Amino acid sequence: MASKKDNLPVKIQEEQEQGSSITYAPEVLNIITQTAVDEVEGVAGLSNANGSILRKGNTTKGIRIEQSPEEVSVELYLVVEYDRPIQKVAAEVQENVRKTIEGMTGMHVVRVDVHVTGVSFEKEHTVSVSAAKKAKLKSNNSEPEVTISEVTLEDEDSDKK
């Protein structure tokens, strides 16, 4: 069972254990930030300063982090999916990054600056290409569906009988 001390926030533990400290590598804060950004719906991805979307795993160029022992400041470059309210997506990214870093590290997030560098049509394009491929596969791999309806025609003579 965890002791009471294990459940205390980081700052309280540091005050109790004078001379002890916890530091976070910039890569750790970068991963936390990247994950928090990816959780927000409407984000196409991170980009470098000129707007080129970065591939997953190479997003360190899209995030800048400045930190002191107790505070952190985040700057990130974002590409938003087309047809999403950019202001809302950016605000959700700011809040999620702040909340996630503070929750995981106990550090105070001074600011989260979001630079929207572009709008991506890629998701919409990917969906339509995927649908087209599925339709093509269906037409190539399966027999055409044929519906046969049985129609009975009665002779005029049979009606007279």
N, C-alpha and C positions, 0 to 999 in steps of 0.2 A: 504494500500500500504506500502511496506517495505521502511524504510528510507535508505539513502545512507550508513549510518553506518552499517546496517545489511548486506550489500553486500561486505564489506571489508574483506580481509583475516584475520584470527585469530591474526597473529602477529601485524598487524596494529591496530586492536582493542585493544590489550593488551597495546600497547604503548600509545594509546589515553586515556585509563582508567587506569592510574597508580594506583597500589595497587590491581587491580583486576587480577584474573588469571583463567585459564581453565586447569583442569587436567583430565586425562583419566584413568579410572580403567584398570588394566591389562586385565581383561576379555573383555573389549570393543575392545582393540587392538587385542586380540586373535580372537574374532569373525570376525573382519574386515579382518585379515590375513587369517583365515580359508575360508571365502567367496571368497577372491581374489584367493586363491589356487584352490578352486573348479571350478572357472570360466575357468581355463586353460584346453584346450583339451589335453588329453593324460595322465592326472593325475589319477591314480587308487585310490589314497588316501594318507593320512598321516600315519606315523608309529611311533612307539617308536624307541629308539636308536638301538635296536637289529633287527629291520626290520619287526616286526609283525604289520600288518595293523590294525589300530584303527577303531572302529565303529564310525559312525556319532554321534556327540554329545560328544564323549569321546576323541576328538583330542587335548585336551589341553596338553597332554603328548608329542605330536608330534611337538609342537611349543614352543619355548623359546623366551621371549621378555625381553629386557633390555631397560629401558627408563629413560630419564632425563626430565626436564620440557620442553625442546624444541627439543629433539632428541630421536630417537628410533632405536634399533638394533634388527633384527629378525634372528632367527636360526630355521630352520624347517627340518623335516625328511620326505622324500617323497618316494612313490612307484609309478613307472611309468608303464603305460600299455605296454604290449609286442608289438613289431613292431612299436614303436614310436621312433623318434630320441631323445635320452635321453638328449643330450646337448641342443637341441632346447627347449624341454619341460621345463627343469630346468631354462634356460635363460628367457623364457616367464613367469614362476612363479616369478622369481626375479623381473622382470619389473612390472608385474601386482600388486604384493604385494607393491612394492615401490610406484607406481602411486596411488594405492587405499588408502593407509595410508596417504600419503601426501595430497591427494585430500580431504579426509574426515576430517582430523584432523589439517592440516596445520603444523604438525610436520615434521622436516627434518629426512628422513630415512638415517642413516649413512651407513648401510649395510644390505643385506639380504643374509645369508649363507644358501645354500640348500645342504643337505646331501641326496643323492639318496641311499636308503637302500635296494631297491629291485625292481624287475620287476614282474608285475602281469599278469598272463594268464587268470585271472578270467573272464574278460569281454568276451573274445573269447569263453570260456567254457560256460558262461551263455547264450550267443546267440545261440550256437549249442544245448544246452539243451532245450531252449525255442522253437526252431524250431522243435526239435524232439517231444516235448510235443504237439505242435500244429498239427503235422502230425498224431500223435496217436489219438488225439481227433477227427480229421477229419475222420479217418478210423473207429473209434468206433461209431460216432454219425450220420453218413450220409450213405445213401444207395450208393452202388457202382454205378458209372456212367457207363451206357451202351449206346453205340452208335450203332444204327442200320442203316445200309445202305441198301437201296432197290436195288436189282440187278435183272434185267429182262433178262432172257435168251430166246432167240428166237430159235425156232426149225429150223432145217436146211430146213424143208419142207416149212416153211413160207417164206424163202428167195427165194425159187424156184417159188412161186406163182406170 
